[in-house]
Amino acid sequence: MLPLELSKKSPSLETNRDGPITVHRKALLESLAEELPSNSIRFSSKPISIEAHAQEGPYTVRLEDGTVITTKVLIGCDGVHSFVARKLGLAEPVKSGRSAVRGMAVFPEGHGMGDEVQQFVDVGIRAGIVPLNDKEIYWFITFKSTPKGEAMARDPEQIQRQVIENFAKNFPPIYAEVVRHCDLSTLTWAPLLMRLPWHLIFGNVSKGTMTVAGDAMHPMTPDLGQGGCSALEDAVVLGRHIGNSFIDNGRLVPGAVARAIEGYVKERRWRTTRLITGSYMSGLAQSGGDGWWMKLFRDVIFYGFIFKRLVGVADYDCGKLPLLNEQNKPQ
């Protein structure tokens, strides 16, 4: 449901707009899935055990539905609470101290708000609306997490009401109007998690031909809109390293693939560490207190000098994939 913010430097995204381009995640996932052979994707397939038959694989993966898969290379893309990351020994993600409510507003007759992204800030609260097309608007609100022991509403209608009547009561009416049009099936409320940067720098991100990507590797707060984008970067970098190994050897050689994965981890570790840190600092600065010094820092120093440099991390060239021909294409 979350939108992805892609750099306008992408050759496939010709636009006169400045800044990132928002893409509906559903549309992107459908486009990617259409390029895969049928039956390539298995849904609701949570792993419950991983067995390595040698130091560099292969691996036997047992799924919750009883399926058993044996694979030469294992890439964990299984989200924030990754089973594969735990198998590697990576420390668990931690709470950032903030929570978020997110949803998709639907205007069947059109919302008439154009494509301008709008942000609203209050004491300890930040919210925004992001038009995806002429009928759908992604909206979010982040705030300091509820005190320990305080029950959070679980019913979508109650969450929607809390946002309108409590968290967003000081925002312009346009924000409440967007929230009222929310498709309640898309509404979520959850704490924002992140992997501590030093756990990623010093942690074990790969072992043999097993590694992780996306949120399984580098969960971050959404304040720079780079979570999904960085996962796409992971895919390109990992594909390049493994693809070049395949081209060089004519097949998947365990030792060579393990070295290719080490190269992937080396290339991604510092990039994603910067994204985690920048996202957290951006959220902290924009959701600060109401003291005059905090407002001065946020409105003059942060937005005037720091924010542009943080947002600049989106303009990143992760390289190209190797070209496969009929001679070196995997069978």
TORLORO-167546 format. One record per residue (C-alpha): x, y, z. Coordinates in Angstrom, 2 decimals. Layout:
REM residues N
ATOM        xx        yy        zz
ATOM         X         Y         Z
...
***
This chain:
REM residues 331
ATOM        xx        yy        zz
ATOM      0.00      0.00      0.00
ATOM      2.86      2.41      0.70
ATOM      3.99      4.54     -2.24
ATOM      7.53      4.36     -3.51
ATOM      9.42      7.57     -4.23
ATOM     11.66      7.09     -7.25
ATOM     14.24      9.58     -8.41
ATOM     13.26     11.50    -11.52
ATOM     16.75     10.71    -12.86
ATOM     15.45      7.29    -13.84
ATOM     15.53      7.15    -17.67
ATOM     12.05      5.61    -17.68
ATOM     10.53      8.48    -15.72
ATOM     10.34     11.54    -17.94
ATOM      8.69     14.40    -16.06
ATOM      8.82     18.12    -15.54
ATOM      8.18     17.75    -11.80
ATOM     10.97     18.43     -9.34
ATOM     11.87     15.89     -6.68
ATOM     10.84     12.26     -6.28
ATOM      8.09     10.63     -8.31
ATOM      5.46      8.74     -6.33
ATOM      4.50      5.31     -7.68
ATOM      1.67      3.16     -6.36
ATOM      3.34      0.09     -4.86
ATOM      0.58     -2.21     -6.09
ATOM      1.19     -1.08     -9.67
ATOM      4.93     -1.62     -9.32
ATOM      4.56     -5.09     -7.79
ATOM      2.13     -6.13    -10.50
ATOM      4.53     -4.90    -13.18
ATOM      7.41     -6.87    -11.66
ATOM      5.30    -10.00    -11.18
ATOM      4.19     -9.95    -14.81
ATOM      7.83    -10.35    -15.90
ATOM      8.28    -13.58    -13.92
ATOM      7.43    -17.11    -15.11
ATOM      4.09    -18.40    -13.88
ATOM      4.08    -20.00    -10.43
ATOM      7.30    -18.18     -9.49
ATOM      5.64    -16.45     -6.55
ATOM      4.34    -18.41     -3.58
ATOM      2.13    -16.41     -1.20
ATOM      1.62    -16.95      2.55
ATOM      4.77    -19.05      2.75
ATOM      6.40    -18.31      6.08
ATOM      9.65    -20.25      6.69
ATOM      9.85    -22.20      9.94
ATOM     13.29    -23.84      9.56
ATOM     16.44    -23.54      7.48
ATOM     19.00    -26.33      7.27
ATOM     22.42    -25.83      5.65
ATOM     23.92    -28.98      4.10
ATOM     27.37    -27.39      3.81
ATOM     29.06    -24.14      4.79
ATOM     28.13    -22.56      1.46
ATOM     24.80    -24.31      0.91
ATOM     22.64    -25.80     -0.45
ATOM     19.83    -25.12      2.01
ATOM     16.61    -26.89      2.81
ATOM     13.81    -24.49      3.74
ATOM     10.64    -25.76      5.40
ATOM      7.57    -23.58      5.13
ATOM      4.61    -23.21      7.45
ATOM      2.30    -24.92      4.95
ATOM      4.49    -28.05      4.91
ATOM      6.32    -27.25      1.66
ATOM     10.02    -28.17      1.53
ATOM     12.34    -26.28     -0.84
ATOM     16.02    -27.01     -1.52
ATOM     18.02    -24.13     -2.97
ATOM     21.64    -23.31     -3.82
ATOM     21.19    -19.63     -2.92
ATOM     18.89    -18.27     -0.21
ATOM     17.93    -14.58     -0.18
ATOM     15.72    -13.57      2.74
ATOM     13.26    -10.88      1.64
ATOM     10.88    -11.76      4.44
ATOM     10.37     -8.37      6.00
ATOM     11.12     -6.61      9.27
ATOM     10.76     -9.73     11.42
ATOM     12.88    -11.81      9.05
ATOM     13.39    -15.48      9.89
ATOM     16.45    -15.54      7.62
ATOM     17.97    -12.52      9.42
ATOM     17.59    -14.33     12.74
ATOM     19.22    -17.41     11.21
ATOM     22.19    -15.23     10.22
ATOM     22.38    -13.85     13.78
ATOM     21.39    -10.26     12.99
ATOM     20.04     -8.39     15.99
ATOM     16.30     -7.76     16.03
ATOM     14.97     -4.36     14.88
ATOM     14.12     -1.93     17.67
ATOM     11.29      0.54     18.18
ATOM     12.10      4.07     17.03
ATOM      9.91      5.70     19.69
ATOM      7.24      6.68     17.17
ATOM      4.18      5.02     15.69
ATOM      2.36      5.61     12.43
ATOM     -1.14      5.33     11.02
ATOM     -1.26      4.91      7.26
ATOM     -4.02      4.42      4.75
ATOM     -5.36      4.99      1.25
ATOM     -8.13      7.51      0.64
ATOM    -10.38      6.90     -2.34
ATOM    -12.39      9.62     -4.09
ATOM    -14.55      7.90     -6.76
ATOM    -15.41     11.23     -8.37
ATOM    -11.84     12.55     -8.13
ATOM    -10.16     14.48     -5.32
ATOM     -9.29     17.62     -7.28
ATOM     -6.09     18.22     -5.30
ATOM     -3.63     17.88     -8.14
ATOM     -0.37     16.05     -7.51
ATOM      1.10     18.26     -4.79
ATOM      2.41     16.51     -1.67
ATOM      1.32     18.32      1.52
ATOM      2.81     18.02      5.00
ATOM      1.40     19.12      8.37
ATOM      3.38     19.45     11.60
ATOM      2.22     19.81     15.20
ATOM      3.92     19.19     18.55
ATOM      5.36     15.68     18.30
ATOM      3.13     14.90     15.30
ATOM      3.78     14.91     11.56
ATOM      1.31     14.05      8.83
ATOM      1.08     14.18      5.08
ATOM     -1.05     13.48      2.02
ATOM      0.44     12.12     -1.19
ATOM     -1.78     12.00     -4.31
ATOM     -1.12      8.84     -6.34
ATOM     -3.55      9.57     -9.15
ATOM     -6.73     11.60     -9.62
ATOM     -8.80      9.31     -7.35
ATOM     -6.40      7.91     -4.72
ATOM     -4.39      9.64     -2.01
ATOM     -1.94      7.95      0.32
ATOM     -1.99      9.56      3.77
ATOM      0.02      9.08      6.93
ATOM      0.46     10.45     10.41
ATOM      3.36      9.75     12.78
ATOM      3.54     10.52     16.47
ATOM      5.31      9.51     19.63
ATOM      4.35      5.96     20.55
ATOM      1.60      5.42     23.08
ATOM      2.80      4.97     26.66
ATOM      3.69      1.45     27.69
ATOM      0.63     -0.46     28.81
ATOM     -1.88      1.84     27.08
ATOM     -4.11     -0.13     24.76
ATOM     -4.14      0.95     21.12
ATOM     -7.36      0.86     19.16
ATOM     -7.57     -2.12     16.83
ATOM    -10.83     -1.44     15.04
ATOM    -10.17      0.53     11.82
ATOM    -13.13      2.84     12.41
ATOM    -11.88      3.66     15.91
ATOM     -8.37      4.32     14.59
ATOM     -9.81      6.61     11.92
ATOM    -11.83      8.46     14.54
ATOM     -8.80      8.85     16.83
ATOM     -6.76     10.33     14.01
ATOM     -9.43     12.88     13.08
ATOM    -10.56     13.85     16.59
ATOM     -7.27     13.57     18.48
ATOM     -4.00     13.49     16.57
ATOM     -5.05     15.72     13.65
ATOM     -7.39     18.10     15.46
ATOM     -5.06     21.08     14.86
ATOM     -4.49     20.36     11.16
ATOM     -6.33     22.08      8.28
ATOM     -9.74     20.56      7.37
ATOM     -8.35     19.12      4.12
ATOM     -6.38     16.52      6.07
ATOM     -9.43     15.26      8.01
ATOM    -11.37     15.13      4.75
ATOM     -8.75     12.84      3.22
ATOM     -8.76     10.57      6.29
ATOM    -12.59     10.34      6.16
ATOM    -12.33      8.96      2.62
ATOM     -9.96      6.20      3.74
ATOM    -10.56      2.68      2.48
ATOM    -10.57      1.09      5.94
ATOM     -9.18     -2.19      4.58
ATOM     -5.90     -0.34      3.91
ATOM     -5.64      1.37      7.31
ATOM     -2.79      0.28      9.59
ATOM     -1.45      1.43     12.95
ATOM      1.93      0.13     14.09
ATOM      5.15      1.18     15.82
ATOM      7.94      2.30     13.48
ATOM     10.85     -0.12     13.69
ATOM     14.45      0.23     12.56
ATOM     17.68     -1.74     12.64
ATOM     20.33      0.02     14.69
ATOM     23.10      1.19     12.32
ATOM     25.90     -0.49     14.26
ATOM     24.06     -3.83     14.12
ATOM     24.13     -3.55     10.33
ATOM     27.74     -2.37     10.21
ATOM     29.14     -5.05     12.51
ATOM     26.47     -7.73     12.20
ATOM     26.55    -10.90     10.15
ATOM     24.60    -10.03      7.00
ATOM     25.60    -13.09      4.99
ATOM     26.82    -16.62      5.48
ATOM     27.90    -18.70      2.52
ATOM     25.25    -18.24     -0.15
ATOM     22.61    -16.97      2.28
ATOM     21.85    -13.28      2.83
ATOM     18.99    -10.81      3.23
ATOM     17.57     -7.85      1.31
ATOM     14.99     -5.11      1.78
ATOM     13.40     -4.74      5.21
ATOM     14.92     -8.04      6.24
ATOM     18.32     -6.34      6.00
ATOM     17.75     -2.65      6.73
ATOM     14.33     -1.73      8.20
ATOM     14.12      2.04      8.57
ATOM     11.59      4.69      9.48
ATOM      9.64      6.06      6.48
ATOM     10.73      9.69      6.85
ATOM     12.78      9.80      3.63
ATOM     10.49      7.52      1.63
ATOM     13.41      5.22      0.80
ATOM     12.42      1.86      2.32
ATOM     10.99      0.30     -0.82
ATOM     13.42      2.16     -3.07
ATOM     16.42      0.78     -1.21
ATOM     14.98     -2.73     -1.60
ATOM     14.93     -2.18     -5.37
ATOM     18.55     -1.04     -5.15
ATOM     19.36     -4.25     -3.25
ATOM     17.83     -6.31     -6.05
ATOM     19.89     -4.59     -8.74
ATOM     23.18     -4.80     -6.82
ATOM     22.62     -8.42     -5.78
ATOM     21.54     -9.38     -9.29
ATOM     24.65     -7.76    -10.73
ATOM     27.06     -9.56     -8.39
ATOM     25.43    -12.98     -8.79
ATOM     24.87    -12.44    -12.52
ATOM     28.52    -11.59    -13.14
ATOM     29.53    -14.67    -11.15
ATOM     27.26    -16.82    -13.31
ATOM     28.62    -15.30    -16.54
ATOM     32.23    -15.77    -15.41
ATOM     31.75    -19.42    -14.39
ATOM     28.98    -20.54    -16.72
ATOM     27.00    -21.82    -13.74
ATOM     26.37    -21.19    -10.04
ATOM     29.58    -22.21     -8.28
ATOM     29.02    -22.14     -4.47
ATOM     32.36    -20.54     -3.58
ATOM     32.07    -17.94     -6.34
ATOM     28.47    -17.12     -5.43
ATOM     29.46    -16.74     -1.76
ATOM     32.12    -14.22     -2.81
ATOM     29.56    -12.44     -5.01
ATOM     27.20    -12.15     -2.03
ATOM     30.05    -10.79      0.11
ATOM     30.54     -8.12     -2.56
ATOM     26.84     -7.30     -2.44
ATOM     26.90     -6.94      1.34
ATOM     30.01     -4.75      1.20
ATOM     28.39     -2.47     -1.37
ATOM     25.06     -2.18      0.45
ATOM     26.11     -2.06      4.11
ATOM     27.23      1.58      4.26
ATOM     24.63      2.88      1.82
ATOM     21.76      1.46      3.84
ATOM     23.34      2.50      7.14
ATOM     23.25      6.11      5.93
ATOM     19.61      5.71      4.90
ATOM     18.63      4.31      8.30
ATOM     20.44      7.12     10.12
ATOM     19.16      9.87      7.82
ATOM     15.57      8.64      8.03
ATOM     15.64      8.49     11.82
ATOM     17.23     11.95     12.17
ATOM     14.76     13.42      9.68
ATOM     11.80     12.05     11.60
ATOM     13.24     13.17     14.93
ATOM     13.81     16.73     13.72
ATOM     10.43     17.10     12.05
ATOM      8.45     15.65     14.96
ATOM     10.18     17.55     17.74
ATOM      8.77     19.49     20.68
ATOM      7.20     22.92     20.82
ATOM     10.06     24.88     22.37
ATOM     11.23     27.95     20.46
ATOM     14.67     26.47     20.00
ATOM     13.20     23.30     18.47
ATOM     11.06     25.34     16.08
ATOM     14.12     27.41     15.16
ATOM     16.17     24.30     14.50
ATOM     13.42     22.62     12.48
ATOM     12.21     25.59     10.42
ATOM     15.49     27.42      9.83
ATOM     18.39     25.02     10.21
ATOM     16.89     21.64      9.36
ATOM     14.62     22.67      6.47
ATOM     17.03     25.39      5.33
ATOM     20.26     23.39      5.23
ATOM     20.02     19.76      6.32
ATOM     16.83     18.42      4.74
ATOM     17.90     19.04      1.15
ATOM     21.06     17.02      1.72
ATOM     19.13     14.17      3.31
ATOM     16.59     14.07      0.48
ATOM     19.50     14.06     -1.96
ATOM     20.26     10.44     -1.02
ATOM     17.40      9.45     -3.35
ATOM     19.52     10.49     -6.34
ATOM     21.66      7.36     -6.22
ATOM     22.97      5.27     -9.10
ATOM     23.10      1.63     -8.04
ATOM     24.52      0.54    -11.39
ATOM     23.19     -1.74    -14.11
ATOM     22.42     -5.43    -14.40
ATOM     24.69     -7.62    -16.53
ATOM     23.38     -8.53    -19.97
ATOM     22.54    -12.20    -20.45
ATOM     22.41    -13.75    -23.91
ATOM     21.34    -17.19    -25.09
ATOM     24.81    -18.58    -24.37
ATOM     25.10    -17.43    -20.75
ATOM     21.42    -17.40    -19.77
ATOM     20.67    -19.81    -16.86
ATOM     18.71    -22.90    -17.84
***
